[in-house]
Amino acid sequence: MPQHTVAVTPTLDGIAASLVVALATIVGVTQSQELVLLFVVLPVLVAPVVIGFVAWRSSGKPPPVRTSTILADGQPAEAEILAIKSMGGIVDMRPMVRFSLRVTSGPDEAPFDLEVTQSVPRGLVREFRVGASVEVRVTADRSAGAIVWGGPGAGPGANSAPDGRR
């Protein structure tokens, strides 16, 4: 008569219970003491390490200028879109988009290149085209900028046509 073997698949609860019993046997502590170690002592010991690591990783630099601040207080300028890269996922309703721009801030000033990363409504992203002219605002030091897209339902720039011409 053939013998049948049954494969037993251990569950997570069974594995955890086995580890707790084994640890209690090896270390000589009760299950209650293990829980205190796990949920009280261990977090107190790990927290300073995590806080120290986060403090070490922070640069100490001031936070970056917000897009809303640039749009409100920035100097108006015109820019040509040199490149566009959407950095959002398929489900993002307002993906982050990286624009490479050539900015002209005045007739007497030389154009300069600027990279802007900005949140843009998904429906508006496809309206931006390489080579199109858009209205922007730039900081006084020209280190940051933001594209003026006109608000909900509006296209890029204040008065631009769908192909970016004014």
C-alpha positions in Angstrom: 0.0 0.0 0.0 1.5 3.4 -1.0 2.1 5.9 1.7 0.9 9.5 1.2 2.8 12.4 2.6 1.2 15.7 3.3 3.2 18.9 2.8 2.8 21.3 5.7 3.2 25.0 4.8 4.2 27.0 7.9 2.2 30.1 8.5 3.6 33.4 9.6 1.9 33.1 13.0 3.4 29.7 13.5 6.9 30.9 12.5 6.6 33.9 14.9 5.4 31.7 17.7 8.3 29.3 17.2 10.8 32.2 17.2 9.3 33.6 20.4 9.5 30.2 22.1 13.0 29.6 20.9 14.2 33.1 21.9 12.6 32.6 25.4 14.4 29.3 25.7 17.8 30.6 24.5 17.8 34.0 26.3 15.8 32.9 29.4 13.1 35.6 29.3 9.4 35.2 29.4 7.1 36.2 26.6 5.9 39.3 28.5 9.5 40.4 28.9 10.2 39.8 25.2 7.2 42.1 24.3 8.5 44.8 26.6 11.9 44.5 25.0 10.4 44.6 21.5 8.0 47.5 22.0 9.7 49.6 24.7 13.4 49.1 24.9 14.2 48.5 21.2 12.4 51.7 20.0 14.2 53.8 22.7 17.6 52.4 21.5 16.8 52.7 17.7 15.2 56.2 17.8 18.5 58.1 18.5 20.2 56.2 15.7 17.5 57.1 13.2 17.3 60.7 14.4 21.1 61.1 14.2 21.1 59.6 10.6 18.3 62.0 9.4 20.1 65.0 11.0 23.4 64.0 9.4 21.7 63.7 6.0 20.1 67.1 6.1 22.2 69.7 4.4 21.3 72.7 6.6 20.5 74.7 3.4 17.4 76.9 3.4 14.4 75.3 1.8 13.9 75.8 -2.0 11.7 78.7 -3.2 8.1 77.6 -3.8 6.5 77.8 -7.2 3.7 79.9 -5.8 6.2 82.5 -4.4 8.0 82.7 -7.7 4.7 83.2 -9.6 3.7 85.9 -7.2 7.0 87.7 -6.7 9.1 86.7 -9.7 10.2 88.9 -12.6 8.2 88.3 -15.8 10.1 86.9 -18.8 9.6 84.9 -21.9 11.1 81.5 -22.5 11.5 79.0 -25.3 10.9 75.4 -24.3 14.0 73.4 -25.2 12.9 70.0 -23.7 10.1 68.5 -21.7 10.1 65.5 -19.4 7.1 64.2 -17.5 8.2 62.7 -14.2 4.8 61.6 -13.0 3.1 58.2 -13.1 0.1 57.3 -15.2 -2.4 58.0 -12.3 -0.9 61.3 -11.2 -3.5 64.0 -11.9 -0.8 66.7 -11.5 2.5 65.2 -12.5 5.8 66.9 -12.0 7.2 68.0 -15.3 10.8 69.1 -15.9 11.2 71.9 -18.5 14.5 73.0 -20.0 14.0 76.6 -21.0 15.9 79.4 -22.7 14.8 82.5 -20.9 14.8 86.1 -22.2 14.1 88.5 -19.4 14.4 91.8 -21.4 15.6 93.2 -24.7 18.9 94.4 -23.3 19.7 91.1 -21.4 21.3 88.0 -22.8 19.2 84.8 -22.8 20.0 82.2 -20.2 19.1 78.5 -19.8 17.0 77.4 -16.8 15.6 74.1 -15.7 12.2 74.3 -14.1 10.4 71.4 -12.4 6.8 72.2 -11.9 3.5 70.4 -11.1 1.2 70.8 -14.1 -2.4 69.4 -14.6 -2.3 66.2 -16.7 -4.6 67.6 -19.4 -2.3 70.6 -19.8 1.0 68.7 -20.2 0.3 67.7 -23.8 -0.2 71.4 -24.7 3.4 72.3 -24.1 5.6 71.8 -27.1 9.3 72.0 -27.7 10.1 75.2 -29.4 7.0 77.0 -28.0 7.2 80.3 -26.3 5.8 80.5 -22.8 5.5 83.2 -20.1 7.6 82.6 -17.0 8.5 84.2 -13.8 12.1 84.1 -12.5 13.8 84.9 -9.2 16.0 88.0 -9.1 19.2 85.8 -9.0 17.8 83.7 -12.0 18.4 80.5 -10.1 14.7 79.4 -10.2 11.6 80.0 -12.2 8.1 78.9 -12.9 5.9 78.7 -16.0 2.7 80.8 -16.0 0.0 78.5 -17.2 -3.0 80.6 -16.4 -4.9 78.4 -13.9 -7.4 75.6 -14.3 -8.5 75.0 -17.8 -6.1 77.5 -19.3 -3.3 76.8 -21.6 0.4 77.6 -21.3 1.2 81.3 -21.1 -1.2 84.1 -20.7 -2.2 84.7 -24.3 -0.6 81.8 -26.2 -2.2 79.9 -29.0 -2.3 76.1 -28.8 1.0 75.9 -30.8 2.7 78.3 -28.4 2.7 81.4 -30.8 1.6 84.7 -29.4 
